[in-house]
């Protein structure tokens, strides 16, 4: 009994360590996508899965990229966006890399998504074509889990289209393979999954046959389990008898065995107590860390409110000074930016009122506001479609005006400033602001969005403009980034969802 408890504790620690390591290996974008999916936000999850896919592929992690990509595909056709789903699958296939076995495993995933879409559309011939491709890729991968997954999907195909005998044969093949390797729990899980899928899809034939086969297998599995247990017990008894026979030559040997067992029992008991203490300490530390996090969040909220109050009280006093002086104007601007940051931090949970905006008039109006701030030889270009988009206008206007004013400041002589709009999906779109000139160095691109990074002369700017824009983008469930692929100057991308 003590040995079993120790084994269980050791298993828990190992499982926790493995889970933590696997979570740490996931990129921030993938974790963000999984969080959105758990919160039942499929559109946001799909957007983040696509970004995670692109990020992984750019970093050469083709396996993780493919896995994130096919999850985005499933979320596309879950909303009946089949064209977008097929287009994304084609893009994934073009970017798959690795050795032949790894490529086959990844192409199995993309073929499986096409198969599932054709199953959903009730097109058996097309589904069968991809099922055959899945078989080739599963065999080429050399992975048992991929081969078992193929057999499972093959059985689903037969059951779905009324081919009960073929479905039973395929499923029996898979169950026999797992049973032969004594993986009874996996077989049990597969049968239950098949029954659940049959109920979910309303396929009474699949449910009836699966349940019948499951009961038959359950009876045989119980008998095999008992046989394995009896066999193991008999071996254990035989081993003990051999040990006793070896030590039965004298009373001293028996006494030594008893003493040894007693010492072992004491050691196991001590190990159990130690394990319990370690576990208790871990639980207490976890609770303490949770309280510290809550305290830190409360402190940040109070700090933001305090700074906001101080800023509001300073504003009337500062306005009494001569605002034509650069130092006074810099202090007023800094105080206003501090107020904006504090307001953004205090606005958690605030519902934003989105409205539909006509893009052409809106964007041309913004560009017109900076015309007086640029030299006559600078070309101002607005490239937006004649359509409308839904977004929170106050934040978007603030961000775009700030980006355009920055562009006006840094654009090269005889250069160009662009304001563009691009639709990236059914519910995702982008505003892009770019200017020719010297680009922001790569090592500084992340720092421009961080507030209070360095102490500088306020008359030269407080460095809070872009951090405020970044916070506003995040409040709209979007993001603001510098495009690393743009080499003519600097281009900012504002990602949004409607």
N, C-alpha and C positions, 0 to 999 in steps of 0.2 A: 504493500500500500504506500509506504514512504517513498519507494523507488518510483512509483507511478506519479506521485505528486511532484517529486523533483523533476521528473521528465517533463511533466506538464509546464512547470515554471520555466524550465530551460527552453522549451518550445515557444512559450509566450515571449521570452526575451529575444530569441532568435527571430521570430516572426515580426516583432516590433522593429528590430534592427533592419531586417530586409525591407519592410514596408517603408521605413524612413529613408533608406538608401534609394529605393525606387522613386520615391516622391522627389528626392533631391535631384535625381537625374532628369526630371521633367523641366522643360523650360518654363519661364514665367507665363508666356503666352498660352502654353498648353494647360497649365494649372488654372489660368483665368478662364479658359474655355470650359474646363470640367466644372468649375465653380458655377458658371452661368448655366450650364446644363442641369446641375443639381437644383438651381433656383428656378428652373422651368422658364428659361429665357433662350429659346432655340435660335432666334435670329442673332442675338449677341454671341451665343456659343459658336454658331457657324462662322461668324466673322473672325472670331479669335482662333478657331481651328484652322482657317485658311491662312491667317497670318503665321500661326505656329508651323504649318506645313511649309510655307515659303521660307521661314527663318531656318528650319531644320535643313531644307534642301540647300540653302546658301552656305550652311556650315558643313555640308557634306554628310549629314546624318540622314541617309536616304530611308532607312527602315522606319525611324520615328516620324519622318516627314510623310511617308506613305500612310502610316497609321492615322495621323492627324487629318490628312487629306481625305481619306475614305469616310472618316467620321463627319466631315463637312458635307461630303456627297450625300450621306444618309439623311442629314438635316435638310438638304436641298429638296430631295424627292419626297421627304416627309411633308413638305409644303407644296407638293405637286410641281416643283420647279425642275422638270426633267431635263430641259435643254441645258440649264446651268450645271446640273449634275453630270450629264454626259461630257460637257465641255471640260469640267474640272478633272474628270477621269482621264480624258485624253492628255491633259496637261501633266497629270501625275505620271502616266505611262512614259512620257517623253523625258522625264527627269529621274527615273529610277536608275540607281547605280548600285554596284557591288559585284561580288563573285556570282557565278551562275546559280548556285543554290539560293543565295540571298535574293537575287533578282526574281527567281521563280516564286519564292515565298511572297514577295511584294506584288508580283503580277497576279498571284492567286487572289490577293485582297481586292484588286481593282476588278478582276473578272467576276468575283463573288458579288460585288455591288451591282454590276451590270445584270448579272443573273437575278438578283433580288428585285431589281427594278422591272425586269420583264415578267417575273412572277407576279409582281404587284399589278402590272398592266394586263395580266392574263394572256400572255403571248408565249405559249408552250414551246413553239419551234425555236424562237430566239433564245429563250431560257435554256433549252437543251444544248444549243450551240455553245453557250458560255459554260454550261456544266461540263461539257467535254474538254473545253480549254482549262477549266479548273482542275480536272483530273490530271492533265498533262503537267500543269504547274505543281500540283501537290506531289506527284511522283518525282519531279525534278528537284523539288526542295529537299527531299530526303528527311523531312520532319514528320514524326508520328502524329503530333497534334494537328498539323495541317491535313494529313491524310484522313484522320478521324473526322475532322470538320467537313471535309469533302463528302465522306460517306453519309454524314448526317444530312447535308443539304441535298444529296442525291435521293435519300429516303423521303425527304420533304417533297421533292419534285414529284416522285411517283405517287405519294399519298394525295397530293394536291390535285392531280389530274386523273384520279380514280384508278391508278395502277397499283392496287393493293398488294398483289402477290410480289411484284417487283420491289415495292417499298419494304415489305416484310423481309425479303431476302437480303436487301442491302442493310437494313437495320440489324438483322441477325448477325451479319458478317462483322459489323462494328462491335456489337455486344459481345460476340465470341472472342474478338481480339482483346478487348479490355478484360473480359472474364479470365482469359488464359493467363494474363499478366496479373491476375488477382486484384485488379483495380475495381472492386465491386462498387465503391461509392461513386465513381465516375459513371459507371453504367446506370446506376440508380438515378443519378442527376440527369443523364441524357434522356432516359425514358420520361422522367417528370417534365423536362423541358419540351419534349415532343408532344406530350399530352396537353400541356399548357398552351403551346402554339396552336394546336388543333382547336382548342376551345376558343382561343382568341380570334382565329380566322373563321370560326363557325363551321369547320370541317368535321361533321359528325363521324364520317367514315374513318378519318385519321384518329380521332379520339377513341373510337371503339376498338380498332385494331391495335393501337398503341397500348391501351389499357389491358387488353387481353394478353398481348405479348409480355407486358410488364409483370402481370400476375404470375404468368408461367415462369418467367425468368426469376422472379422474386423467390418462388418456391425452390427452384433449383439452386439459386445463390445461397439461400439459407442452409440447404443441405451441404453445399460445398464449403461454406464458412465453418459449419460444425465439423466437417471432415478435417479441414485444415487445423481447427483448434484442437481436435482430438489427436491428430497426428503430432502437432507441436507439443501437446501435453505428454503424449507417450514418449516423445524424444526427451523431453525434460525429465520425466521419471527415469528413463533409461540412463540419462546422464548422471542423475543423482545417485541411482543405484550403483553405477560404476564408481562414482566418487566414494560412496560409502564402503563399497567392496575393497577399494584400494586402501582405505584408511581403517578398515576393520581389523587389521592385524594386531592392534593393541589398544588397550584402554587409554593410553596416553594420546594416541592419534585422535581418538574420539573426543577427548577433553580439549585437545588443541582446536579441533573443528568447532566445538561449542564456544570456546573463548573467542575464536576468530569471528564467528557469527555475531556474538554479543558486541564485540568491538565495532563490527561493520554496522550493526543496528544503531549503536551510539553515534557513530560517525554520520550515518544517514540522518539521524534525528537532528544532530548539530547542523548539518548542511541544510535541512529543511527550515530550521529556525533562522539560520543566516539568510536563506533565500527569502523567507517571509519578511525579515527586517529590511532587506534590500528593496523588496517590492513596496513595503510600507513607506520607506524613505522616498522612493520614486513617486508614489502617489502624493505624499506631502509636498514634495518639490513642485509637482505639476500644479497642485492647488495654489501654492505660493506664487508661482509664475503667473497663473491666471489672475490672481489678485493684483500683482504688480502691473500687469498689462492694463487691467481695468483702472487702476490708480493713475497710470501714465496717461490713458485716454482722458480721464476726468481732468487731470492737470493741464493737458493740452487745450481742452475746451475752455477751462477757466482762464488760461493764459491768453487765448485768442480773444475772449470777451474783455479781459483787462486791457490788452493792447488796443482793442477797438474803442473802449471808453476813453483811454488816455488820448488816442488819436483824435477822437471827436472833440475833446476838451481843448486840445492844442490848436485846432483849426481856427476858431475865432480869433485867438491871440495872434497867430501868425499872419492872419489877413490884415491886422492893424499896421503891420510894417510896410515899408515901401516895396511893392511887388515888382517894381521894375528892376530891382537889384537881382542879379543872377543867384546869389546865395539864398535870398528869401524865396524866390520862385522855386529853387531846387528843394528847399525844405517843405514848401507847400505840396509839390509834386510827390515827394517822398512820403509825406503824411497821408496824402490821398491814396497812394499805392498800398501803404500799410493797412489803411482802412479797408481797401478792396480785398486784400488777402485775408484779413480777419473775417470779413463778411462771408467770403467763400468758405472758410473753415467752419463757420457757424451755420451754414445753410444746409447741412446734412438732412436729408429727408424732405427738403422743400420741393414741391411739385412745380416743374417748369411748364409754362404755357406755350406750346408749340403752335405755330401758325403757318399757313401756306403763303409763300412769297414768289412773285414773278421774278425770275432770275435775271433777265436781260436788263430791266430797268434798275433793279437793285444793285447789280454789279457795276453797271456803267455809272451810277450815282456815286458809289464808293470811289471809283477810279477818278471821277471828276473832282472829288474833294482834295486829292493830292496834286492835281495838275499845277497849281500855283507853287508847289514846293519842289518842283524839279526843273532842271534846265531845259531850255527850248529844244535842245538837240536830243532829248531823251524820248524814246518811243513808248507810248502807253498802249498796251494791247489787252482787250477783254475778249475772251473766247469762251462763251457760254451758250448752251442750246436755248431755243425759245420754248421754255417749259417752266413749270413751277416746282418748288421743293418745300418740304415742311421741316422747319427747325425753330429753335428758340432764338428769335431775332436779336435781342439785346446782347447776348454773349457772342454770337457769330459776328455781329457788326463790330463789337469791340475788338475781337481777335483780328478780323480782316483789316480794319483801319490801322491797327498797330503794326501789322505785317507790311502793309502798303507804305506807311510812313517810314518804317525801317528801310524798306527797299528804296524809297526816294532818297534816303540819306546816304546809302552805300552804293547806288547804281553807278556804273562806270560812265565816263563821258561818251556821248553818242550811243549809249546803251539802250536796253529795253527792260520794261517792267511788265510782267504778265499777271493777269488774274483769270484763272480758268476754273471750270466746273466739270467734273466727270462722274458719271453714274457707274458704280461698281457692282451692283446687284439689285435685286428687287427692292431692298430696303436699306441699301448702303450707298453713300456717295461721298465725294471729296471736293473741297475747295483747295486750289493750288495757287500760291503766290510766289513768284520768282523774279529775280533781277540778275542782270549780267554784272560782272565785276569779280573781285577777289572772293573766293568761297570761304566759308568758315572752316578753319582747320579741323580735321577729323577728331583730334584729341580733345577739342573744346565743344563738340556738338552736344554732348550730354550735359555739360556744365551750364549751357546757356538757359536751361530750364530750371536750374536750382537757385532758389533765393538765398541771399546773404552769403554767397560763396566767397566773396572777397570784399575788403574795405576799400572804397575808392572815393574820389572827390565827387560829391553829390551834384555839383554843377555840370559834370560830365555824364550824368545819368546814374540812377541807383541800381540798375540791373534787375528790376522787379517786373518790367513789362512782360517779357516772355514767360516767366514763372506764373504770372497772373493768367495769361492766355492759356497756358497748359492746364491750370486748375479749372478754368471755365470749360475747356474741352472735355476734361474728365468728368465734370459735373453733368455734361450732356451724354455720358456713356460713350464718348468718342475719344480721340487722341490727337495730339499735335506733335509732329516730328519733322526733322530735316531729312530731305530726300538724299540718300548717299549716292544715288546713281546720276544725279544732276551735276555736271562738271563745268557748265558755262558760267556759273556764279553760285547763287544760293537759292534753293527752292524749299518752301515750307509746305507740308501736306496736312490739312485739317480733315480727319476722318470723322464722319457723322452717320447716325442711323435715323431713319424716319419712323 
